[in-house]
Structures are given as C-alpha cells and as structure tokens.
Amino acid sequence: MAHTRQTVKMLTFPRYIDGVIGKVLKITDMVTPTAIMINGNLKEEDIEEAKCKLLGFQLKMFELDEMFTDPDKFGFCVVTIPTDLALSRWK
C-alpha cells in the first residue's frame, strides 16, 4: 500500500508544487514593500528576478503535469520483484 501512496504523490507532485509557488508569489507581493523598507539592501529588482525564477520552475511543473496526463507521452508499468510469497500463489 505504501508504494501506491508514493506513486500517487509522485504523479500529483507537479500540481502540489504549482499551488505552493502560487502561494509564495502571493505572499511575496504582500510583503515586498515592507521588506524593502526594513532592509535597505533589498532591491525590488532582486525580488522580481527571484519571482521570474519561480515562474520558470512553475512552467516546468506545468509541462511535467501535462506529460503525466498525456497518454501519448507517458505510460505506467508496474514492476515487481518475484518474492517467495508472490510466487507461492502460482505453485
């Protein structure tokens, strides 16, 4: 059962990361003016550059999610190790 859960998490990871990045960008927009006032070394250009990098990563997650959901690009094959317990059924 644990392997099923891990597989589902792997397949839904791009959507999860998309949500996290969306929340980070929203929070960044809210706190940027205050952060710039508090820290004189912080520049809005640096924040915009970081946001662009996050958006680039988010785009990669969109592409990965699209690949996972496109049957022409992605297939899923279950591979198991033949253990005594699994093979005992066939004896």
C-alpha positions as CSV (number, residue, x, y, z in Angstrom):
1,M,0.0,0.0,0.0
2,A,2.9,2.4,0.7
3,H,4.1,2.1,-2.8
4,T,0.7,3.1,-4.2
5,R,0.7,6.2,-2.0
6,Q,4.2,7.1,-3.1
7,T,3.3,6.7,-6.7
8,V,0.2,8.9,-6.3
9,K,2.3,11.6,-4.6
10,M,4.8,11.4,-7.4
11,L,2.2,11.8,-10.1
12,T,0.5,14.7,-8.3
13,F,3.7,16.5,-7.3
14,P,3.6,19.0,-10.2
15,R,0.2,20.2,-9.1
16,Y,1.3,20.4,-5.5
17,I,4.3,22.5,-6.4
18,D,2.2,24.7,-8.6
19,G,0.0,25.5,-5.6
20,V,3.0,26.2,-3.3
21,I,4.6,28.5,-5.8
22,G,1.3,30.4,-6.3
23,K,1.0,30.9,-2.5
24,V,4.7,32.0,-2.3
25,L,4.2,34.6,-5.1
26,K,1.0,35.9,-3.5
27,I,2.8,36.3,-0.1
28,T,5.8,37.9,-1.8
29,D,3.5,40.5,-3.4
30,M,2.1,41.3,0.0
31,V,5.3,41.6,2.0
32,T,7.7,43.1,-0.7
33,P,7.1,46.8,0.2
34,T,7.6,46.2,3.9
35,A,10.7,44.0,3.4
36,I,12.2,46.7,1.2
37,M,11.6,49.4,3.9
38,I,13.0,47.2,6.6
39,N,16.1,46.0,4.7
40,G,17.8,48.8,2.9
41,N,20.0,46.4,0.9
42,L,17.0,44.6,-0.6
43,K,16.1,45.8,-4.1
44,E,12.8,45.3,-5.9
45,E,14.8,44.1,-9.0
46,D,16.2,41.2,-6.9
47,I,12.7,40.2,-5.8
48,E,11.5,40.3,-9.4
49,E,14.4,38.2,-10.5
50,A,13.6,35.6,-7.8
51,K,9.9,35.7,-8.9
52,C,10.9,35.1,-12.5
53,K,12.9,32.0,-11.5
54,L,9.9,30.7,-9.5
55,L,7.6,31.3,-12.5
56,G,10.1,29.4,-14.7
57,F,10.1,26.5,-12.4
58,Q,6.3,26.6,-12.2
59,L,6.2,26.4,-16.0
60,K,8.4,23.3,-15.9
61,M,5.9,21.8,-13.4
62,F,3.0,22.6,-15.8
63,E,4.9,20.8,-18.6
64,L,5.6,17.8,-16.3
65,D,2.0,17.6,-15.3
66,E,1.0,17.8,-19.0
67,M,3.4,14.9,-19.7
68,F,2.0,12.8,-16.9
69,T,-1.6,13.3,-18.1
70,D,-0.9,12.7,-21.9
71,P,-1.2,9.0,-22.7
72,D,0.9,9.5,-25.9
73,K,3.8,10.8,-23.9
74,F,3.5,8.9,-20.6
75,G,2.9,5.2,-19.7
76,F,2.9,3.5,-16.4
77,C,4.2,0.0,-15.9
78,V,4.1,-1.9,-12.6
79,V,7.4,-3.8,-11.9
80,T,7.7,-6.1,-9.0
81,I,10.4,-8.3,-7.6
82,P,9.4,-12.0,-7.7
83,T,9.4,-12.9,-4.0
84,D,8.5,-16.3,-2.5
85,L,5.2,-15.0,-1.2
86,A,4.2,-13.6,-4.6
87,L,5.3,-16.8,-6.4
88,S,3.6,-19.2,-3.9
89,R,0.3,-18.3,-5.4
90,W,1.4,-19.8,-8.8
91,K,2.8,-23.1,-7.4
